[in-house]
C-alpha cells in the first residue's frame, strides 16, 4: 500500500499562484509515473500533468505554459506549481501514482483549489 498526502490547495484570485505537494509513503523512484488529476463539479476526472520514472512530462493542453510538475526524490514528493490561475482551474486536485507492471493506481485524498475573480 502507498499513502499519498496532498497539501497546498486553497483559495486564490484569478491570475494568482498555488503550489500543490504530494508526499508519498514510499520511495518514488520506484514508481512508474506520478501525476496530478483534477475533477470539477459535474465533470469527469482529467489528467493535468504527469511525470514518468524516466522524467518524461505530459501536460493537459489547458494548463501548458502555466503549470509545472516536478519531483524531489529525496523527499518522496511531487509538486504542481500552478501560475496564472483561471476560473476554470477550480477543482479538486488528486495526486496519482502508478506502480508495477500492471501500473496499479493509487490516489490521494484530494485537495480543493478554488479560483475566483
TINU-279154 format. One record per atom (N, C-alpha, C): residue number from 0; residue in three letters; chain; atom name; x, y, z. Coordinates in Angstrom, 3 decimals. Layout:
BEGIN
+-----+------+------+------+----------+----------+----------+
! pos ! code ! unit ! site !        u !        v !        w !
+-----+------+------+------+----------+----------+----------+
! NUM !  ALA !    A !   CA !        X !        Y !        Z !
...
+-----+------+------+------+----------+----------+----------+
//
This chain:
BEGIN
+-----+------+------+------+----------+----------+----------+
! pos ! code ! unit ! site !        u !        v !        w !
+-----+------+------+------+----------+----------+----------+
!   0 !  UNK !    A !    N !    0.828 !   -1.204 !    0.000 !
!   0 !  UNK !    A !   CA !    0.000 !    0.000 !    0.000 !
!   0 !  UNK !    A !    C !    0.861 !    1.253 !    0.000 !
!   1 !  UNK !    A !    N !    0.420 !    2.225 !   -0.739 !
!   1 !  UNK !    A !   CA !    1.103 !    3.510 !   -0.807 !
!   1 !  UNK !    A !    C !    0.144 !    4.569 !   -0.289 !
!   2 !  UNK !    A !    N !    0.613 !    5.375 !    0.620 !
!   2 !  UNK !    A !   CA !   -0.182 !    6.510 !    1.081 !
!   2 !  UNK !    A !    C !    0.322 !    7.770 !    0.423 !
!   3 !  UNK !    A !    N !   -0.611 !    8.584 !   -0.035 !
!   3 !  UNK !    A !   CA !   -0.295 !    9.854 !   -0.685 !
!   3 !  UNK !    A !    C !   -1.008 !   10.954 !    0.080 !
!   4 !  UNK !    A !    N !   -0.272 !   11.948 !    0.490 !
!   4 !  UNK !    A !   CA !   -0.849 !   13.055 !    1.253 !
!   4 !  UNK !    A !    C !   -0.625 !   14.341 !    0.491 !
!   5 !  UNK !    A !    N !   -1.720 !   14.961 !    0.082 !
!   5 !  UNK !    A !   CA !   -1.647 !   16.205 !   -0.678 !
!   5 !  UNK !    A !    C !   -1.786 !   17.402 !    0.248 !
!   6 !  UNK !    A !    N !   -1.219 !   18.491 !   -0.171 !
!   6 !  UNK !    A !   CA !   -1.361 !   19.746 !    0.548 !
!   6 !  UNK !    A !    C !   -1.150 !   20.889 !   -0.421 !
!   7 !  UNK !    A !    N !   -1.521 !   22.088 !    0.019 !
!   7 !  UNK !    A !   CA !   -1.254 !   23.269 !   -0.783 !
!   7 !  UNK !    A !    C !   -2.452 !   23.856 !   -1.495 !
!   8 !  UNK !    A !    N !   -3.585 !   23.192 !   -1.422 !
!   8 !  UNK !    A !   CA !   -4.775 !   23.749 !   -2.050 !
!   8 !  UNK !    A !    C !   -5.284 !   24.955 !   -1.290 !
!   9 !  UNK !    A !    N !   -6.275 !   25.611 !   -1.857 !
!   9 !  UNK !    A !   CA !   -6.843 !   26.762 !   -1.187 !
!   9 !  UNK !    A !    C !   -7.575 !   27.661 !   -2.153 !
!  10 !  UNK !    A !    N !   -7.743 !   28.885 !   -1.709 !
!  10 !  UNK !    A !   CA !   -8.465 !   29.880 !   -2.494 !
!  10 !  UNK !    A !    C !   -7.479 !   30.901 !   -3.033 !
!  11 !  UNK !    A !    N !   -7.684 !   31.303 !   -4.285 !
!  11 !  UNK !    A !   CA !   -6.798 !   32.284 !   -4.889 !
!  11 !  UNK !    A !    C !   -7.589 !   33.067 !   -5.937 !
!  12 !  UNK !    A !    N !   -7.207 !   34.284 !   -6.179 !
!  12 !  UNK !    A !   CA !   -7.849 !   35.087 !   -7.206 !
!  12 !  UNK !    A !    C !   -7.284 !   34.742 !   -8.580 !
!  13 !  UNK !    A !    N !   -8.034 !   35.053 !   -9.613 !
!  13 !  UNK !    A !   CA !   -7.566 !   34.796 !  -10.972 !
!  13 !  UNK !    A !    C !   -6.218 !   35.483 !  -11.193 !
!  14 !  UNK !    A !    N !   -5.345 !   34.769 !  -11.858 !
!  14 !  UNK !    A !   CA !   -4.006 !   35.264 !  -12.097 !
!  14 !  UNK !    A !    C !   -3.013 !   34.911 !  -11.009 !
!  15 !  UNK !    A !    N !   -3.509 !   34.380 !   -9.912 !
!  15 !  UNK !    A !   CA !   -2.640 !   34.024 !   -8.812 !
!  15 !  UNK !    A !    C !   -1.962 !   32.678 !   -8.987 !
!  16 !  UNK !    A !    N !   -1.231 !   32.281 !   -7.944 !
!  16 !  UNK !    A !   CA !   -0.459 !   31.039 !   -7.996 !
!  16 !  UNK !    A !    C !   -0.681 !   30.199 !   -6.743 !
!  17 !  UNK !    A !    N !   -0.550 !   28.909 !   -6.922 !
!  17 !  UNK !    A !   CA !   -0.550 !   27.967 !   -5.807 !
!  17 !  UNK !    A !    C !    0.437 !   26.859 !   -6.136 !
!  18 !  UNK !    A !    N !    0.974 !   26.226 !   -5.096 !
!  18 !  UNK !    A !   CA !    1.802 !   25.055 !   -5.311 !
!  18 !  UNK !    A !    C !    1.240 !   23.893 !   -4.504 !
!  19 !  UNK !    A !    N !    0.924 !   22.839 !   -5.199 !
!  19 !  UNK !    A !   CA !    0.436 !   21.630 !   -4.551 !
!  19 !  UNK !    A !    C !    1.605 !   20.687 !   -4.301 !
!  20 !  UNK !    A !    N !    1.509 !   19.962 !   -3.204 !
!  20 !  UNK !    A !   CA !    2.514 !   18.954 !   -2.869 !
!  20 !  UNK !    A !    C !    1.839 !   17.615 !   -2.625 !
!  21 !  UNK !    A !    N !    2.519 !   16.564 !   -2.976 !
!  21 !  UNK !    A !   CA !    2.022 !   15.214 !   -2.734 !
!  21 !  UNK !    A !    C !    3.183 !   14.393 !   -2.170 !
!  22 !  UNK !    A !    N !    3.075 !   14.053 !   -0.906 !
!  22 !  UNK !    A !   CA !    4.119 !   13.273 !   -0.248 !
!  22 !  UNK !    A !    C !    3.723 !   11.803 !   -0.232 !
!  23 !  UNK !    A !    N !    4.637 !   10.965 !   -0.702 !
!  23 !  UNK !    A !   CA !    4.367 !    9.528 !   -0.768 !
!  23 !  UNK !    A !    C !    5.035 !    8.817 !    0.404 !
!  24 !  UNK !    A !    N !    4.433 !    7.689 !    0.778 !
!  24 !  UNK !    A !   CA !    4.949 !    6.936 !    1.921 !
!  24 !  UNK !    A !    C !    6.075 !    5.989 !    1.519 !
!  25 !  UNK !    A !    N !    6.354 !    5.919 !    0.196 !
!  25 !  UNK !    A !   CA !    7.411 !    5.051 !   -0.289 !
!  25 !  UNK !    A !    C !    8.347 !    5.816 !   -1.200 !
!  26 !  UNK !    A !    N !    9.448 !    5.190 !   -1.515 !
!  26 !  UNK !    A !   CA !   10.429 !    5.788 !   -2.410 !
!  26 !  UNK !    A !    C !    9.821 !    5.968 !   -3.797 !
!  27 !  UNK !    A !    N !    9.697 !    7.221 !   -4.233 !
!  27 !  UNK !    A !   CA !    9.032 !    7.485 !   -5.502 !
!  27 !  UNK !    A !    C !    9.872 !    7.055 !   -6.703 !
!  28 !  UNK !    A !    N !   11.132 !    6.786 !   -6.493 !
!  28 !  UNK !    A !   CA !   11.979 !    6.383 !   -7.604 !
!  28 !  UNK !    A !    C !   11.530 !    5.063 !   -8.219 !
!  29 !  UNK !    A !    N !   10.760 !    4.294 !   -7.454 !
!  29 !  UNK !    A !   CA !   10.287 !    3.005 !   -7.956 !
!  29 !  UNK !    A !    C !    8.954 !    3.118 !   -8.686 !
!  30 !  UNK !    A !    N !    8.341 !    4.275 !   -8.661 !
!  30 !  UNK !    A !   CA !    7.029 !    4.449 !   -9.281 !
!  30 !  UNK !    A !    C !    7.181 !    4.601 !  -10.794 !
!  31 !  UNK !    A !    N !    6.267 !    4.002 !  -11.529 !
!  31 !  UNK !    A !   CA !    6.314 !    4.152 !  -12.977 !
!  31 !  UNK !    A !    C !    6.054 !    5.593 !  -13.386 !
!  32 !  UNK !    A !    N !    5.070 !    6.191 !  -12.785 !
!  32 !  UNK !    A !   CA !    4.846 !    7.602 !  -13.007 !
!  32 !  UNK !    A !    C !    4.044 !    8.203 !  -11.852 !
!  33 !  UNK !    A !    N !    4.106 !    9.496 !  -11.768 !
!  33 !  UNK !    A !   CA !    3.370 !   10.266 !  -10.777 !
!  33 !  UNK !    A !    C !    2.693 !   11.404 !  -11.509 !
!  34 !  UNK !    A !    N !    1.514 !   11.767 !  -11.017 !
!  34 !  UNK !    A !   CA !    0.825 !   12.834 !  -11.712 !
!  34 !  UNK !    A !    C !   -0.251 !   13.482 !  -10.884 !
!  35 !  UNK !    A !    N !   -0.858 !   14.462 !  -11.491 !
!  35 !  UNK !    A !   CA !   -1.965 !   15.191 !  -10.895 !
!  35 !  UNK !    A !    C !   -3.167 !   15.123 !  -11.825 !
!  36 !  UNK !    A !    N !   -4.313 !   14.857 !  -11.231 !
!  36 !  UNK !    A !   CA !   -5.579 !   14.890 !  -11.926 !
!  36 !  UNK !    A !    C !   -6.458 !   15.916 !  -11.223 !
!  37 !  UNK !    A !    N !   -7.511 !   16.309 !  -11.894 !
!  37 !  UNK !    A !   CA !   -8.470 !   17.198 !  -11.245 !
!  37 !  UNK !    A !    C !   -9.887 !   16.837 !  -11.663 !
!  38 !  UNK !    A !    N !  -10.813 !   17.189 !  -10.793 !
!  38 !  UNK !    A !   CA !  -12.219 !   16.939 !  -11.072 !
!  38 !  UNK !    A !    C !  -13.030 !   18.136 !  -10.623 !
!  39 !  UNK !    A !    N !  -13.656 !   18.774 !  -11.595 !
!  39 !  UNK !    A !   CA !  -14.538 !   19.904 !  -11.312 !
!  39 !  UNK !    A !    C !  -15.958 !   19.377 !  -11.109 !
!  40 !  UNK !    A !    N !  -16.797 !   20.144 !  -10.451 !
!  40 !  UNK !    A !   CA !  -18.180 !   19.695 !  -10.208 !
!  40 !  UNK !    A !    C !  -18.889 !   19.363 !  -11.510 !
!  41 !  UNK !    A !    N !  -19.485 !   18.185 !  -11.556 !
!  41 !  UNK !    A !   CA !  -20.246 !   17.778 !  -12.729 !
!  41 !  UNK !    A !    C !  -19.409 !   17.310 !  -13.896 !
!  42 !  UNK !    A !    N !  -18.110 !   17.224 !  -13.698 !
!  42 !  UNK !    A !   CA !  -17.225 !   16.815 !  -14.791 !
!  42 !  UNK !    A !    C !  -16.442 !   15.571 !  -14.411 !
!  43 !  UNK !    A !    N !  -15.888 !   14.918 !  -15.422 !
!  43 !  UNK !    A !   CA !  -15.064 !   13.751 !  -15.176 !
!  43 !  UNK !    A !    C !  -13.678 !   14.151 !  -14.713 !
!  44 !  UNK !    A !    N !  -13.054 !   13.254 !  -13.992 !
!  44 !  UNK !    A !   CA !  -11.673 !   13.488 !  -13.570 !
!  44 !  UNK !    A !    C !  -10.778 !   13.488 !  -14.811 !
!  45 !  UNK !    A !    N !   -9.857 !   14.430 !  -14.852 !
!  45 !  UNK !    A !   CA !   -8.986 !   14.558 !  -16.024 !
!  45 !  UNK !    A !    C !   -7.536 !   14.719 !  -15.615 !
!  46 !  UNK !    A !    N !   -6.660 !   14.253 !  -16.477 !
!  46 !  UNK !    A !   CA !   -5.228 !   14.393 !  -16.244 !
!  46 !  UNK !    A !    C !   -4.821 !   15.853 !  -16.384 !
!  47 !  UNK !    A !    N !   -4.015 !   16.310 !  -15.453 !
!  47 !  UNK !    A !   CA !   -3.464 !   17.656 !  -15.510 !
!  47 !  UNK !    A !    C !   -2.010 !   17.610 !  -15.944 !
!  48 !  UNK !    A !    N !   -1.224 !   16.786 !  -15.262 !
!  48 !  UNK !    A !   CA !    0.198 !   16.678 !  -15.565 !
!  48 !  UNK !    A !    C !    0.715 !   15.354 !  -15.032 !
!  49 !  UNK !    A !    N !    1.738 !   14.847 !  -15.689 !
!  49 !  UNK !    A !   CA !    2.282 !   13.550 !  -15.324 !
!  49 !  UNK !    A !    C !    3.765 !   13.531 !  -15.623 !
!  50 !  UNK !    A !    N !    4.529 !   12.876 !  -14.737 !
!  50 !  UNK !    A !   CA !    5.955 !   12.706 !  -14.963 !
!  50 !  UNK !    A !    C !    6.292 !   11.239 !  -14.784 !
!  51 !  UNK !    A !    N !    7.014 !   10.678 !  -15.733 !
!  51 !  UNK !    A !   CA !    7.367 !    9.260 !  -15.677 !
!  51 !  UNK !    A !    C !    8.650 !    9.062 !  -14.880 !
!  52 !  UNK !    A !    N !    8.927 !    7.815 !  -14.589 !
!  52 !  UNK !    A !   CA !   10.158 !    7.496 !  -13.855 !
!  52 !  UNK !    A !    C !   11.374 !    7.996 !  -14.618 !
!  53 !  UNK !    A !    N !   11.291 !    7.975 !  -15.929 !
!  53 !  UNK !    A !   CA !   12.410 !    8.442 !  -16.738 !
!  53 !  UNK !    A !    C !   12.446 !    9.950 !  -16.939 !
!  54 !  UNK !    A !    N !   11.463 !   10.649 !  -16.395 !
!  54 !  UNK !    A !   CA !   11.485 !   12.099 !  -16.470 !
!  54 !  UNK !    A !    C !   10.688 !   12.705 !  -17.615 !
!  55 !  UNK !    A !    N !    9.943 !   11.868 !  -18.347 !
!  55 !  UNK !    A !   CA !    9.109 !   12.411 !  -19.425 !
!  55 !  UNK !    A !    C !    7.867 !   13.061 !  -18.796 !
!  56 !  UNK !    A !    N !    7.545 !   14.229 !  -19.280 !
!  56 !  UNK !    A !   CA !    6.443 !   15.009 !  -18.706 !
!  56 !  UNK !    A !    C !    5.360 !   15.265 !  -19.753 !
!  57 !  UNK !    A !    N !    4.119 !   15.116 !  -19.329 !
!  57 !  UNK !    A !   CA !    2.959 !   15.446 !  -20.162 !
!  57 !  UNK !    A !    C !    2.092 !   16.439 !  -19.416 !
!  58 !  UNK !    A !    N !    1.513 !   17.366 !  -20.168 !
!  58 !  UNK !    A !   CA !    0.561 !   18.320 !  -19.616 !
!  58 !  UNK !    A !    C !   -0.720 !   18.298 !  -20.426 !
!  59 !  UNK !    A !    N !   -1.825 !   18.559 !  -19.751 !
!  59 !  UNK !    A !   CA !   -3.062 !   18.812 !  -20.473 !
!  59 !  UNK !    A !    C !   -2.909 !   20.120 !  -21.229 !
!  60 !  UNK !    A !    N !   -3.546 !   20.188 !  -22.386 !
!  60 !  UNK !    A !   CA !   -3.430 !   21.403 !  -23.195 !
!  60 !  UNK !    A !    C !   -3.871 !   22.642 !  -22.416 !
!  61 !  UNK !    A !    N !   -4.865 !   22.480 !  -21.583 !
!  61 !  UNK !    A !   CA !   -5.436 !   23.627 !  -20.875 !
!  61 !  UNK !    A !    C !   -4.479 !   24.257 !  -19.870 !
!  62 !  UNK !    A !    N !   -3.426 !   23.527 !  -19.494 !
!  62 !  UNK !    A !   CA !   -2.527 !   24.056 !  -18.460 !
!  62 !  UNK !    A !    C !   -1.105 !   24.280 !  -18.967 !
!  63 !  UNK !    A !    N !   -0.849 !   23.938 !  -20.210 !
!  63 !  UNK !    A !   CA !    0.502 !   24.109 !  -20.747 !
!  63 !  UNK !    A !    C !    0.923 !   25.561 !  -20.673 !
!  64 !  UNK !    A !    N !    2.144 !   25.760 !  -20.224 !
!  64 !  UNK !    A !   CA !    2.679 !   27.102 !  -20.094 !
!  64 !  UNK !    A !    C !    2.327 !   27.782 !  -18.784 !
!  65 !  UNK !    A !    N !    1.413 !   27.183 !  -18.025 !
!  65 !  UNK !    A !   CA !    1.003 !   27.794 !  -16.747 !
!  65 !  UNK !    A !    C !    1.349 !   26.903 !  -15.556 !
!  66 !  UNK !    A !    N !    1.285 !   25.603 !  -15.737 !
!  66 !  UNK !    A !   CA !    1.538 !   24.658 !  -14.648 !
!  66 !  UNK !    A !    C !    2.870 !   23.948 !  -14.891 !
!  67 !  UNK !    A !    N !    3.530 !   23.607 !  -13.793 !
!  67 !  UNK !    A !   CA !    4.789 !   22.865 !  -13.879 !
!  67 !  UNK !    A !    C !    4.786 !   21.745 !  -12.849 !
!  68 !  UNK !    A !    N !    5.035 !   20.544 !  -13.309 !
!  68 !  UNK !    A !   CA !    5.150 !   19.397 !  -12.405 !
!  68 !  UNK !    A !    C !    6.625 !   19.126 !  -12.159 !
!  69 !  UNK !    A !    N !    6.939 !   18.776 !  -10.926 !
!  69 !  UNK !    A !   CA !    8.314 !   18.453 !  -10.584 !
!  69 !  UNK !    A !    C !    8.308 !   17.449 !   -9.430 !
!  70 !  UNK !    A !    N !    9.462 !   16.909 !   -9.138 !
!  70 !  UNK !    A !   CA !    9.537 !   15.946 !   -8.040 !
!  70 !  UNK !    A !    C !   10.855 !   16.113 !   -7.295 !
!  71 !  UNK !    A !    N !   10.833 !   15.697 !   -6.052 !
!  71 !  UNK !    A !   CA !   12.016 !   15.696 !   -5.209 !
!  71 !  UNK !    A !    C !   12.134 !   14.287 !   -4.644 !
!  72 !  UNK !    A !    N !   13.004 !   13.495 !   -5.212 !
!  72 !  UNK !    A !   CA !   13.117 !   12.099 !   -4.797 !
!  72 !  UNK !    A !    C !   13.594 !   11.970 !   -3.356 !
!  73 !  UNK !    A !    N !   14.397 !   12.909 !   -2.918 !
!  73 !  UNK !    A !   CA !   14.899 !   12.855 !   -1.543 !
!  73 !  UNK !    A !    C !   13.765 !   13.015 !   -0.536 !
!  74 !  UNK !    A !    N !   12.721 !   13.741 !   -0.949 !
!  74 !  UNK !    A !   CA !   11.577 !   13.972 !   -0.070 !
!  74 !  UNK !    A !    C !   10.384 !   13.102 !   -0.434 !
!  75 !  UNK !    A !    N !   10.541 !   12.279 !   -1.457 !
!  75 !  UNK !    A !   CA !    9.429 !   11.437 !   -1.926 !
!  75 !  UNK !    A !    C !    8.176 !   12.263 !   -2.191 !
!  76 !  UNK !    A !    N !    8.381 !   13.378 !   -2.853 !
!  76 !  UNK !    A !   CA !    7.300 !   14.337 !   -3.045 !
!  76 !  UNK !    A !    C !    7.255 !   14.803 !   -4.505 !
!  77 !  UNK !    A !    N !    6.044 !   14.948 !   -5.008 !
!  77 !  UNK !    A !   CA !    5.840 !   15.535 !   -6.316 !
!  77 !  UNK !    A !    C !    5.054 !   16.829 !   -6.130 !
!  78 !  UNK !    A !    N !    5.362 !   17.797 !   -6.963 !
!  78 !  UNK !    A !   CA !    4.767 !   19.117 !   -6.833 !
!  78 !  UNK !    A !    C !    4.022 !   19.498 !   -8.105 !
!  79 !  UNK !    A !    N !    3.088 !   20.412 !   -7.942 !
!  79 !  UNK !    A !   CA !    2.439 !   21.025 !   -9.091 !
!  79 !  UNK !    A !    C !    2.402 !   22.524 !   -8.831 !
!  80 !  UNK !    A !    N !    3.242 !   23.252 !   -9.541 !
!  80 !  UNK !    A !   CA !    3.245 !   24.706 !   -9.456 !
!  80 !  UNK !    A !    C !    2.227 !   25.231 !  -10.446 !
!  81 !  UNK !    A !    N !    1.272 !   25.991 !   -9.960 !
!  81 !  UNK !    A !   CA !    0.186 !   26.486 !  -10.804 !
!  81 !  UNK !    A !    C !    0.241 !   28.010 !  -10.817 !
!  82 !  UNK !    A !    N !    0.490 !   28.566 !  -11.976 !
!  82 !  UNK !    A !   CA !    0.556 !   30.011 !  -12.145 !
!  82 !  UNK !    A !    C !   -0.550 !   30.489 !  -13.074 !
!  83 !  UNK !    A !    N !   -0.808 !   31.766 !  -13.050 !
!  83 !  UNK !    A !   CA !   -1.819 !   32.368 !  -13.925 !
!  83 !  UNK !    A !    C !   -3.132 !   31.599 !  -13.851 !
!  84 !  UNK !    A !    N !   -3.568 !   31.358 !  -12.646 !
!  84 !  UNK !    A !   CA !   -4.761 !   30.528 !  -12.454 !
!  84 !  UNK !    A !    C !   -6.001 !   31.201 !  -13.017 !
!  85 !  UNK !    A !    N !   -6.868 !   30.354 !  -13.564 !
!  85 !  UNK !    A !   CA !   -8.101 !   30.810 !  -14.177 !
!  85 !  UNK !    A !    C !   -9.301 !   30.225 !  -13.421 !
!  86 !  UNK !    A !    N !  -10.448 !   30.831 !  -13.654 !
!  86 !  UNK !    A !   CA !  -11.663 !   30.330 !  -13.001 !
!  86 !  UNK !    A !    C !  -11.877 !   28.847 !  -13.288 !
!  87 !  UNK !    A !    N !  -11.567 !   28.462 !  -14.509 !
!  87 !  UNK !    A !   CA !  -11.809 !   27.078 !  -14.918 !
!  87 !  UNK !    A !    C !  -10.823 !   26.087 !  -14.319 !
!  88 !  UNK !    A !    N !   -9.851 !   26.571 !  -13.583 !
!  88 !  UNK !    A !   CA !   -8.936 !   25.661 !  -12.875 !
!  88 !  UNK !    A !    C !   -9.526 !   25.202 !  -11.544 !
!  89 !  UNK !    A !    N !  -10.635 !   25.771 !  -11.163 !
!  89 !  UNK !    A !   CA !  -11.282 !   25.370 !   -9.915 !
!  89 !  UNK !    A !    C !  -11.684 !   23.901 !   -9.979 !
!  90 !  UNK !    A !    N !  -11.225 !   23.129 !   -9.007 !
!  90 !  UNK !    A !   CA !  -11.485 !   21.689 !   -8.986 !
!  90 !  UNK !    A !    C !  -10.856 !   21.091 !   -7.740 !
!  91 !  UNK !    A !    N !  -11.172 !   19.840 !   -7.513 !
!  91 !  UNK !    A !   CA !  -10.426 !   19.050 !   -6.537 !
!  91 !  UNK !    A !    C !   -9.264 !   18.408 !   -7.280 !
!  92 !  UNK !    A !    N !   -8.084 !   18.585 !   -6.780 !
!  92 !  UNK !    A !   CA !   -6.875 !   18.059 !   -7.412 !
!  92 !  UNK !    A !    C !   -6.411 !   16.818 !   -6.655 !
!  93 !  UNK !    A !    N !   -6.147 !   15.777 !   -7.424 !
!  93 !  UNK !    A !   CA !   -5.758 !   14.492 !   -6.856 !
!  93 !  UNK !    A !    C !   -4.362 !   14.101 !   -7.321 !
!  94 !  UNK !    A !    N !   -3.588 !   13.644 !   -6.392 !
!  94 !  UNK !    A !   CA !   -2.293 !   13.055 !   -6.712 !
!  94 !  UNK !    A !    C !   -2.502 !   11.588 !   -7.101 !
!  95 !  UNK !    A !    N !   -1.759 !   11.146 !   -8.084 !
!  95 !  UNK !    A !   CA !   -1.882 !    9.776 !   -8.564 !
!  95 !  UNK !    A !    C !   -0.502 !    9.198 !   -8.832 !
!  96 !  UNK !    A !    N !   -0.315 !    7.947 !   -8.455 !
!  96 !  UNK !    A !   CA !    0.909 !    7.233 !   -8.824 !
!  96 !  UNK !    A !    C !    0.512 !    5.885 !   -9.411 !
!  97 !  UNK !    A !    N !    1.369 !    5.389 !  -10.265 !
!  97 !  UNK !    A !   CA !    1.145 !    4.073 !  -10.858 !
!  97 !  UNK !    A !    C !    2.391 !    3.235 !  -10.637 !
!  98 !  UNK !    A !    N !    2.152 !    2.007 !  -10.186 !
!  98 !  UNK !    A !   CA !    3.261 !    1.191 !   -9.711 !
!  98 !  UNK !    A !    C !    3.200 !   -0.195 !  -10.328 !
!  99 !  UNK !    A !    N !    4.374 !   -0.720 !  -10.657 !
!  99 !  UNK !    A !   CA !    4.476 !   -2.111 !  -11.068 !
!  99 !  UNK !    A !    C !    4.097 !   -2.356 !  -12.509 !
! 100 !  UNK !    A !    N !    4.220 !   -3.623 !  -12.909 !
! 100 !  UNK !    A !   CA !    3.953 !   -3.980 !  -14.307 !
! 100 !  UNK !    A !    C !    2.514 !   -3.758 !  -14.733 !
! 101 !  UNK !    A !    N !    1.592 !   -3.770 !  -13.793 !
! 101 !  UNK !    A !   CA !    0.187 !   -3.530 !  -14.134 !
! 101 !  UNK !    A !    C !   -0.208 !   -2.067 !  -13.996 !
! 102 !  UNK !    A !    N !    0.760 !   -1.227 !  -13.652 !
! 102 !  UNK !    A !   CA !    0.504 !    0.216 !  -13.450 !
! 102 !  UNK !    A !    C !   -0.652 !    0.434 !  -12.489 !
! 103 !  UNK !    A !    N !   -0.618 !   -0.294 !  -11.391 !
! 103 !  UNK !    A !   CA !   -1.686 !   -0.159 !  -10.394 !
! 103 !  UNK !    A !    C !   -1.744 !    1.271 !   -9.901 !
! 104 !  UNK !    A !    N !   -2.922 !    1.880 !   -9.925 !
! 104 !  UNK !    A !   CA !   -3.044 !    3.271 !   -9.493 !
! 104 !  UNK !    A !    C !   -3.308 !    3.419 !   -7.995 !
! 105 !  UNK !    A !    N !   -2.734 !    4.450 !   -7.436 !
! 105 !  UNK !    A !   CA !   -3.034 !    4.869 !   -6.078 !
! 105 !  UNK !    A !    C !   -3.391 !    6.349 !   -6.131 !
! 106 !  UNK !    A !    N !   -4.344 !    6.737 !   -5.257 !
! 106 !  UNK !    A !   CA !   -4.828 !    8.112 !   -5.264 !
! 106 !  UNK !    A !    C !   -4.696 !    8.746 !   -3.893 !
! 107 !  UNK !    A !    N !   -4.435 !   10.037 !   -3.912 !
! 107 !  UNK !    A !   CA !   -4.507 !   10.800 !   -2.691 !
! 107 !  UNK !    A !    C !   -5.950 !   11.155 !   -2.381 !
! 108 !  UNK !    A !    N !   -6.142 !   11.862 !   -1.273 !
! 108 !  UNK !    A !   CA !   -7.491 !   12.186 !   -0.830 !
! 108 !  UNK !    A !    C !   -8.067 !   13.392 !   -1.564 !
! 109 !  UNK !    A !    N !   -7.243 !   14.123 !   -2.241 !
! 109 !  UNK !    A !   CA !   -7.694 !   15.299 !   -2.979 !
! 109 !  UNK !    A !    C !   -7.533 !   16.576 !   -2.175 !
! 110 !  UNK !    A !    N !   -7.275 !   17.648 !   -2.888 !
! 110 !  UNK !    A !   CA !   -7.171 !   18.958 !   -2.265 !
! 110 !  UNK !    A !    C !   -7.921 !   19.966 !   -3.132 !
! 111 !  UNK !    A !    N !   -8.724 !   20.786 !   -2.506 !
! 111 !  UNK !    A !   CA !   -9.569 !   21.728 !   -3.238 !
! 111 !  UNK !    A !    C !   -8.779 !   22.964 !   -3.647 !
! 112 !  UNK !    A !    N !   -8.940 !   23.322 !   -4.910 !
! 112 !  UNK !    A !   CA !   -8.396 !   24.579 !   -5.433 !
! 112 !  UNK !    A !    C !   -9.577 !   25.394 !   -5.945 !
! 113 !  UNK !    A !    N !   -9.714 !   26.584 !   -5.415 !
! 113 !  UNK !    A !   CA !  -10.806 !   27.463 !   -5.816 !
! 113 !  UNK !    A !    C !  -10.218 !   28.770 !   -6.326 !
! 114 !  UNK !    A !    N !  -10.564 !   29.106 !   -7.566 !
! 114 !  UNK !    A !   CA !  -10.107 !   30.340 !   -8.182 !
! 114 !  UNK !    A !    C !  -11.319 !   31.243 !   -8.376 !
! 115 !  UNK !    A !    N !  -11.220 !   32.462 !   -7.898 !
! 115 !  UNK !    A !   CA !  -12.344 !   33.386 !   -8.024 !
! 115 !  UNK !    A !    C !  -11.869 !   34.723 !   -8.553 !
! 116 !  UNK !    A !    N !  -12.811 !   35.462 !   -9.103 !
! 116 !  UNK !    A !   CA !  -12.460 !   36.775 !   -9.690 !
! 116 !  UNK !    A !    C !  -12.564 !   37.877 !   -8.652 !
+-----+------+------+------+----------+----------+----------+
//
